[in-house]
């Protein structure tokens, strides 16, 4: 047997055998396949066993490993449990604990808004159609003192034209839309209403009426209303008469060149409260009109205010009636069939009816004869009141029927006041007499355009826009004077309100919005915006229109972002030479300020955003960031700032703020001429300026601020003004360079250099830089960074480098400011504080207490007069603003609530004492004596602003100047030394 055919195990490995061996081969193949399969299975089992051993070894290693707490997995992941659902897992809870997980929906609303357009006596399409006819429009402003009935008068007109569910016993105050206005029961914002009303003859007119606040702190709202009005209705309480705010409103209307009508409101008080006889009531009304005419005559107003001229109406808004002598004469004329106009001319003045001859004479027929106003108007009015209040049941109903008054039986069971209101409103009918007065006395926008544009527009009128405005052309270029920004009910957005002087504004129009600082030379304060919506503003609701034409008031959406206070809106293209309307000039000055900060420092951006919104909402408020970083708000008074802070917290910011105690603003001035010629060199030692400071003559600062004199006049015109009124020499009068700190600032810079000593050519090249330094210096004085006032700065000498590179603005402006400061400090500087004019109305027995209260606050009484026809006294006083905080509360507590006062800024006065006297020792928690007040005010103001307590001359005096000071007077060094 061949050994090569078999292996070591005895298996055949040789060549294939023949056919006879097939069966053996098949059996062997089967055995071989089984063997291979078995071997593969064994290998698989071995591999599985090996893997299991490896896994067990790995598990043993993992069990022995150190696992951190955060790496442990106790529960399966949410994606494993819910593989088909989207699962969000917050790794960190960033929501504060005080914030609910699901916050409730906040419905921010701070004012009343009608849910839908109310039903009116006129169709809104008819109103929109009348807007295209400026000769049928009258733009009117209601002005007057606090609580004299302006808003109630507006309610009377609204109730006549609107179908509203009003109760007879409640004053709705429809134009007081804000919730806080309703709670305080005073108006805070001026609100417009556009009403279609009929005259006595039945002709319809569109009356755009602006209801303004009566509180003196909100006089800025009155200013904005007068700017866009063509006439002013001054509302006067028949009992209180002409008050201080009434007189200020009259003067302001005259300044705006507006015709004036007077409404004697609350006539019912003469009958029901004072119980004056008809003759005495006539004298009381006549005395009030005489006071009005006296004030207007002093202002240069030529038109007399008198009922027979048609510019006086009589009303009792609380009882729902209003009439003029023309409308009352029509009642007689319709009954007796004669001429109402002829009869109305005889219903006022010293005219008497002679019954025998049936003629009117200036002399009474008998001693018991009454004037026609008393006989034909007051006596019937008194009789109606007495019958309604004194009669009952069927007797009263029969009497009312004779007068044309129909009442239901259940109406007779009403309380006296609602019943009186119901009967009198029926007797006098609608307000057609008032509408006729407005139509006849006030010009239409078409007639008033020339006067209005010349008074408010600052640009050239001989251009397309100017000519269109003068004729109130609705086809001309668009020119709109924006005077106010109204916030939405939620306080999130603002809409711009203004008067269209020319052109037609449509929804989707692209316009240019020109800010108050815009000029043809500097167009930086200009943006392009799109008018997205236009409304007719009706206080509590808005009527949307697709266009508005010249002569109308309108509210615009989409153009408010770049507007801060006021603005001018014109066409985007084709009106490039248009200028701005004059910014509002207020008759009041902001002199009270508070510092604020958020309780949560992280809310500072929110507070800054809210401050910007507050700045838009209130015309006269201003905000400032001091050097110390504190944010201050400056307003007109305590109530004004209280409203501003309410809006800041609740309406615009929704944040808690910390408010410091209120303080007064101060000014800095001098009382003598500089003791030395003060000079300063530029940092490069190439230029030198010499200047002195001296007090400005009394009255000049007032004339500059009131724009009685302006720098844009011709030089000769300015020179004549100062020569004739203040006896300036011709050289000084013609050398006025600037007013400071702005064009209406109460300081003057004069070029007093001599041509033989100073190169005028070089000086003229740096004039603008010197003026900028002067205005910078007068904006922030050296004593406590407060504005300088009543100072005349004279430039005596100027050595200017011949090389332009050495006399740039960076060299001259700081030097000009520094030399102005040094001249100021050597002219006996003093602090000035604002003083309030206080008007107090009280009974006679409270006058003594008022004297005592004022004496404790450095105030003094200037006048104490009885109010004619009343048991009241009117006390006029002067009170420092810094000592006025809490004065009203103090006054009420000492007079048991019988005294009522209003106070407003009157003038600036010098604070007693020397602010730079270091010999004065200020003791904490102790009141300073009178001679130390200036020092105390200055030190505390500097501390609050983060400045050093003492004024250092090292900041303002050059080394050469210090040496000169040492030579002249060694005491001056100690005076200013730190």
Secondary structure, 3 states (H helix, E strand, C coil): CCHHHECCCCCECCCCCCHHHHHHHHHHHHHHHHHHHHHHHHHHHHHHHHHHHHHHHHHHHHHHCCCCHHHCCCCCCHHHHCCCCCCCCCCCCCCCCCCCCCCCCCCCCCECCCCCCCEECCCHHHHHHHCCCHHHEEEEEEEECCCCCHHHHHHHHHHHHEECCCCCCCCCCCCCCEHHHHHHCCCCCCEEEEEEEECCCCCEEEEEEEECCCCHHHHHHHHHHHHHCCEEEEEEECCCCCCHHHHHHHHHHHHCCCEEEEEEECCHHHHHCCCCCHHHHHHHHHHHHHHHHHHHHHHCCCCCCCHHHCCEEEEEHHHCEEECHHHHHHHHHHHHCCCHHHHHCCCCCCCEEECCCCEEECCCCCCCCCEHHHHHHHHHHHHHHHHHHHCCHHHHHHHHHHCCCCCCCCHHHCCHHHHHHHHHHHHHCCCHHHHHHHHHHCCCHHHHHHHHHHHHECCCCCCHHHHHHHCCCCCCCCEEEEEEEEECCCCCCEEEEEEEEECEEECCCEEEEECCCCCCCCCCCEEEEECCEEEEECCCCEEEECEEECCCEEEEECCCCCCCCCEEEEECCCCCCCCCECCCCCCCCCCEEEEEEECCHHHHHHHHHHHHHHHHHCCCCEEEECCCCCEEEEECCHHHHHHHHHHHHHHHHCCCEEECCCEECEEEEECCCCCCCEEEECCCCCCEEEEEEEECCCCHHHHHHCCCCCCCCCHHHHHHHHHHHHCCCHHHHCCEEEEECCCCCCEEEEECCCCCCCCHHHHHHCHHHHHHHHHHHHHCCCCCCCCECCEEEEEEEEECCCCHHHCCHHHHHHHHHHHHHHHHHCCCEEEEEEEEEEEEEEEHHHHHHHHHHHHHCCCEEEEEEECCCCCEEEEEEEEEHHHCCCHHHHHHHHCCCCCEEEEEEEEEEECCCCCCCCCCCCCCCCCCCHHHHHHHHHHHHHHHCCCCCCCCHHHCCCHHHHHHHHHHCHHHHHHHCC
